[in-house]
């Protein structure tokens, strides 16, 4: 069974970011933006956890 872990960190600009890292080291997803407040970054993690547990897969052209 494989696992992934959310990593919460402060970037070089002093903003908080998160990334979801598979146990093989690959980054599966990231915040895409830096947050001024750590709590906002934590809210982003919570949003992904609660809004995508059963997300559908859609095939698109392009």
Secondary structure, 3 states (H helix, E strand, C coil): CCCEEEEEEECCCCCEEEEEEECCCCEEEECCCCECCHHHHHHHHHHHHHHCCCCCCCCCCC
